[in-house]
Structures are given as C-alpha cells and as structure tokens.
Amino acid sequence: MNYDVIVLGAGIVGVSTALQLQARGRSVCLVDKLAPGEGASFGNAGLIERSSVIPYAFPRSLTKLIRYAFNRESDVHYQFSYLPKIAPWLFSYWWHSSKKGIAKAAAAMLPLIERCVIEHDVLSTKAQMQPLINDKGWIEIFRDSKVFEHAKKQAEQLAKPPYLLQYDVLTTQQFRQLEPAFNDNVKGAIHWLQPKTVCDPCALTKGYAALFVKQGGILMKQSVIGLTAVENRWQVKLSATNLLAKQIVIALGADSADLLRTLGYKVPLGVKRGYHRHYAMTSDNKLNRPVCDHLAGFIIAPMTKGVRLTTGAEFSWDSSPANDIQLKRDEAIISSYYHLGKPIESIPWFGRRPCLPDMVPVISELPYHKGIWTNFGHAHHGLTLAPATGRLLAEMMTDEKPFTNPTPYKIERFIH
C-alpha cells in the first residue's frame, strides 16, 4: 500500500496535519494504535487559546521553588522516585525559563497562536463541527486583590504590540453577572475575548478525522513498530501490515521521542501528566464559559458531559496509576467560591502532555532522514495549535511559502 504521506498519530495534531496535507492534493494515510482523539487530545480544557502568548515557564523565584519543594501545591505534583529521571529535563526547562528564554519562546510561538482561531474556523466549518465551538472567550479569576492588581498591569502590556490581546477587566459584580453560580470570594476577573472554546475536544478531533476519511483519506488503527528506508521511500512497519510512502510525519505526541530514538535522534521530550474529572452541572452551578484559577493551576469548563475540572502538571512514572491528589486539592479551593456538584467518574482520566524544555514544538524535517518530518511538543496547547502547525508543516512539505519562518521549530536545535 503506497501513499504520498503517512501521518503517525491520530490526536488533534496528527489529524489536523493530515487534513492540511490532503487539502494540498496529497494521498494520506493516518495511523494510530488508538481511535482519533483518544490520547492526550481526549482530556483538556477545550481552549483554542488565542490569548496564551506567554509560554508556561518554570518558576525561577526562590520563594516559589521552596514552596514547590514541599510538594503540597495544587498546580504541580511529583513522585519523589521520579525526580532523578526527570531532573536533567527540569534543569533545562528552568534554564530556558529565563527572561531572555521566555521572550525567545514567546516570539517563536506568536505566529502560530495568531492563526489558531483562523485555522480552526476553516476546519470546523468544513467538518460541520461548529456547534461544538463557542466564541464567549474564557475568564481568569483572582481570589486576592493584590494579585488581581498585578494581573491587570500585565494584561495592559499584552494589549500592546506585538500581542494586541483583547480583554475586559471585571469587578466581582460584573463577573457574577456573567457567571452567577460563583460567590463574592472572587475579588475580580479578566475576561479574555479572542479565544474560542470547545465543549467536547474528543468529539471535535473525531469530527476532523471523519472529514479526512470522507475526503478520501485512509485511517488505520494499528501500532507503529518502526521505520525503514526502502529504495526512495519509507516503509512503516505496523502491528498487522507494512505501508510505503515518500514522506512520513511523526505526530505521536509523548511517544514521538521513542520512535525518533530508533533513528538515532535524542530529543529532550518531557511528559507532564494532566488529569480531568467531570461533575454534574445543574441550574444551580451552571457554567457559561471556562474559568481559570491561574495561581492554583486549574480550569473548570462546561462540557457536554458536565463541568470538567482539569489539573495542572504531574511528573510521575508512566506505569503509575491515576492519582487524584491534585483534583482533591483543586476541589477544596473551588469550594470556597463555586459548587462543583457530584463527580461523574470515580476514577479520573489522565493523559500525557509532550513538552520540550524551550517551550517550542518541533515542526521539522529530520536532517539525516530526508522525507521524515515531525510535529510534536505542543505542551499545553495541542488543541490550540494543531491546525496552525499542521498547516505550517504541510506548506513546508509541499514546497509552498510557509506563513511564518519555520527556523525556530527545527529539530536541529537539539542535535549537537
């Protein structure tokens, strides 16, 4: 079976990449061991995050580092036994989180973030998935007046070039007009207006995948075993068959580094676990748009299944079972200003977010394996960036003029 391109990975990044290549006339096969959207794309807060122009950086203040050392915070949790393994990656993350490093990452990410809503609008319209998306933005809340004043000053800076973010500052009363289920313990809020939100991220991914198949794409549910050069093509060995293509895209999320290692590339891909749980939503706790408690590191969002609580990051072994400690800490904080309702799942869902220490994804052709391309490392912004990074990669692969300079995303920055 021969194709122009085989895309490995059917999360939102892989599906979006397949659609962008298909739109440029390529015959594409999409392969994953799971059904579309069943990996990390299944569990997120549903934000198409046009306002998140500053990357999630590693804390550098001594006060914060000491606080995290006690492992009692809600936004970050770790297994002590896992620290020796992840320590080199954490140090690199810390190193890149300097003021200069954050500025560099923000500059690299801005062209992608600026296109996130535009590209989702194109795909969601074609896939008839617009009913899953709303344009109410999302709200960041503050429980401390001093922190709120500081956040307002930061927002003022983000409204200026080059970011040009749009927002409304809300008093407690104004916030409660938008979200009546909250009480007065919220001291103020910032309503970010440009993002759109998704009420079922998994369904959106499946909808995009259905469009891909409808347009003639081939979808295979098999595990990827390895890649081998065969004359002027690449052979993909799968669990039940072999495929041939001129070009391959590795968009396997957190598993991308393992496949690249078999080709001789050592990419410092870290994995952050993220959890979610749904809670019953009634007229008493109706939520109209996602609400983020930024300092606590979680988001509650209205979904088709109820209110979804999504956590911050956990660093732990892949084999470790689900741990609800962050959800419990988040629930305790939320109870001071909002009634979550009864949990729907007894065991929380968790997924693996692929993160690179410089906070920028790898969108690149492999230097020593021409025809093999990569699109992974989106960290917390897979849903947000997928159609934009998919477009950029497709433009590069088909010799179109890229909509932005692809140099910041090259894999060569990790190859010495």
Secondary structure in CASP SS format (residue, H / E / C, confidence):
PFRMAT SS
TARGET T0000
AUTHOR 0000-0000-0000
METHOD secondary structure of the structure
MODEL  1
M C 1.00
N E 1.00
Y E 1.00
D E 1.00
V E 1.00
I E 1.00
V E 1.00
L E 1.00
G C 1.00
A C 1.00
G C 1.00
I H 1.00
V H 1.00
G H 1.00
V H 1.00
S H 1.00
T H 1.00
A H 1.00
L H 1.00
Q H 1.00
L H 1.00
Q H 1.00
A C 1.00
R C 1.00
G C 1.00
R C 1.00
S C 1.00
V E 1.00
C E 1.00
L E 1.00
V E 1.00
D E 1.00
K C 1.00
L C 1.00
A C 1.00
P C 1.00
G C 1.00
E C 1.00
G C 1.00
A H 1.00
S H 1.00
F H 1.00
G C 1.00
N C 1.00
A C 1.00
G C 1.00
L E 1.00
I E 1.00
E C 1.00
R C 1.00
S C 1.00
S C 1.00
V C 1.00
I C 1.00
P C 1.00
Y C 1.00
A C 1.00
F C 1.00
P C 1.00
R C 1.00
S C 1.00
L H 1.00
T H 1.00
K H 1.00
L H 1.00
I H 1.00
R H 1.00
Y H 1.00
A H 1.00
F C 1.00
N C 1.00
R C 1.00
E C 1.00
S C 1.00
D C 1.00
V E 1.00
H E 1.00
Y E 1.00
Q C 1.00
F H 1.00
S H 1.00
Y H 1.00
L H 1.00
P H 1.00
K H 1.00
I H 1.00
A H 1.00
P H 1.00
W H 1.00
L H 1.00
F H 1.00
S H 1.00
Y H 1.00
W H 1.00
W H 1.00
H H 1.00
S C 1.00
S C 1.00
K H 1.00
K H 1.00
G H 1.00
I H 1.00
A H 1.00
K H 1.00
A H 1.00
A H 1.00
A H 1.00
A H 1.00
M H 1.00
L H 1.00
P H 1.00
L H 1.00
I H 1.00
E H 1.00
R C 1.00
C H 1.00
V H 1.00
I H 1.00
E H 1.00
H H 1.00
D H 1.00
V H 1.00
L H 1.00
S H 1.00
T H 1.00
K H 1.00
A C 1.00
Q C 1.00
M C 1.00
Q H 1.00
P H 1.00
L H 1.00
I E 1.00
N E 1.00
D C 1.00
K C 1.00
G C 1.00
W E 1.00
I E 1.00
E E 1.00
I E 1.00
F E 1.00
R C 1.00
D C 1.00
S H 1.00
K H 1.00
V H 1.00
F H 1.00
E H 1.00
H H 1.00
A H 1.00
K H 1.00
K H 1.00
Q H 1.00
A H 1.00
E H 1.00
Q H 1.00
L H 1.00
A C 1.00
K C 1.00
P C 1.00
P C 1.00
Y C 1.00
L C 1.00
L C 1.00
Q C 1.00
Y E 1.00
D E 1.00
V E 1.00
L E 1.00
T C 1.00
T H 1.00
Q H 1.00
Q H 1.00
F H 1.00
R H 1.00
Q H 1.00
L H 1.00
E C 1.00
P C 1.00
A C 1.00
F C 1.00
N C 1.00
D C 1.00
N C 1.00
V C 1.00
K C 1.00
G E 1.00
A E 1.00
I E 1.00
H E 1.00
W E 1.00
L C 1.00
Q C 1.00
P C 1.00
K E 1.00
T E 1.00
V E 1.00
C C 1.00
D C 1.00
P H 1.00
C H 1.00
A H 1.00
L H 1.00
T H 1.00
K H 1.00
G H 1.00
Y H 1.00
A H 1.00
A H 1.00
L H 1.00
F H 1.00
V H 1.00
K H 1.00
Q C 1.00
G C 1.00
G C 1.00
I E 1.00
L E 1.00
M E 1.00
K E 1.00
Q C 1.00
S C 1.00
V E 1.00
I E 1.00
G E 1.00
L E 1.00
T E 1.00
A E 1.00
V E 1.00
E C 1.00
N C 1.00
R E 1.00
W E 1.00
Q E 1.00
V E 1.00
K E 1.00
L E 1.00
S C 1.00
A C 1.00
T C 1.00
N E 1.00
L E 1.00
L E 1.00
A E 1.00
K E 1.00
Q E 1.00
I E 1.00
V E 1.00
I E 1.00
A C 1.00
L C 1.00
G H 1.00
A H 1.00
D H 1.00
S H 1.00
A H 1.00
D H 1.00
L H 1.00
L H 1.00
R H 1.00
T H 1.00
L C 1.00
G C 1.00
Y C 1.00
K C 1.00
V C 1.00
P C 1.00
L C 1.00
G E 1.00
V E 1.00
K E 1.00
R E 1.00
G E 1.00
Y E 1.00
H E 1.00
R E 1.00
H E 1.00
Y E 1.00
A C 1.00
M C 1.00
T C 1.00
S H 1.00
D H 1.00
N H 1.00
K C 1.00
L C 1.00
N C 1.00
R C 1.00
P C 1.00
V E 1.00
C E 1.00
D E 1.00
H C 1.00
L C 1.00
A C 1.00
G C 1.00
F E 1.00
I E 1.00
I E 1.00
A E 1.00
P E 1.00
M E 1.00
T C 1.00
K C 1.00
G E 1.00
V E 1.00
R E 1.00
L E 1.00
T E 1.00
T C 1.00
G C 1.00
A E 1.00
E E 1.00
F E 1.00
S C 1.00
W C 1.00
D C 1.00
S C 1.00
S C 1.00
P C 1.00
A C 1.00
N C 1.00
D C 1.00
I H 1.00
Q H 1.00
L H 1.00
K H 1.00
R H 1.00
D H 1.00
E H 1.00
A H 1.00
I H 1.00
I H 1.00
S C 1.00
S C 1.00
Y C 1.00
Y C 1.00
H C 1.00
L C 1.00
G C 1.00
K C 1.00
P E 1.00
I C 1.00
E C 1.00
S C 1.00
I C 1.00
P C 1.00
W E 1.00
F E 1.00
G E 1.00
R E 1.00
R E 1.00
P E 1.00
C E 1.00
L C 1.00
P C 1.00
D C 1.00
M C 1.00
V C 1.00
P C 1.00
V E 1.00
I E 1.00
S E 1.00
E E 1.00
L C 1.00
P C 1.00
Y C 1.00
H C 1.00
K C 1.00
G C 1.00
I E 1.00
W E 1.00
T E 1.00
N E 1.00
F E 1.00
G C 1.00
H C 1.00
A H 1.00
H H 1.00
H H 1.00
G H 1.00
L H 1.00
T H 1.00
L H 1.00
A H 1.00
P H 1.00
A H 1.00
T H 1.00
G H 1.00
R H 1.00
L H 1.00
L H 1.00
A H 1.00
E H 1.00
M H 1.00
M H 1.00
T C 1.00
D C 1.00
E C 1.00
K C 1.00
P C 1.00
F C 1.00
T C 1.00
N C 1.00
P C 1.00
T H 1.00
P H 1.00
Y H 1.00
K C 1.00
I H 1.00
E H 1.00
R H 1.00
F H 1.00
I C 1.00
H C 1.00
END
